[in-house]
Amino acid sequence: MDLALEFARQGADVALHYKHSQKGAMSAVEEITSPGRRATALANQAMDFLGGIDCLVNNTGITMNKPFLNVTREQFDRLIHVNTRSPFFVAQRIVQHMIEHAEGAIVNLTSIHGLQGAPEHSVYAATKGAIISLYPHAGYRTGIQGSPV
């Protein structure tokens, strides 16, 4: 939540998305709104609430330490869903607004593991590598090449 709070300190209105800590997200909303900024913890309604999104920060990730041969399908699917699928579809939804307004930025916080794996982090490394590989291509294909994606 520190990143969202810093965006608010710099004058941005903020929409937060959370999976596990509604209490933490609502606490950040209270802190952001107290000096007069707008904030919501309902990412599905962010576009309507804010009237669009100028900067998307994808800061999602879960990991597990597990030998490659011991990873189950359920564990694999969970990491792919949270670390790769979720940021992909959130960005896909928001980039349409950016294209229409010919501006916007997507910031993906990933991990060094996306470039260089580590023991027992094969699936995590793959998910972060996918994010690193995906977004330059997405910027090219959507016509927002000049934008920081």
Buried (B, 14 or more C-beta within 10 A) or exposed (E): BEBBBEBBEEEBBBBBBBEEEEEEBBEBBEBBBEEEBBBBBBBEEBBEBBEBBBBBBBBBBEBEEBEEEEBEEEEBEBBBEBBBBBBBEBBEBBBEBBEEEEBBBBEBEBBEBBEEBEEBBBBBBBBBBBBEEBBEEBBEEBEBEEBEB
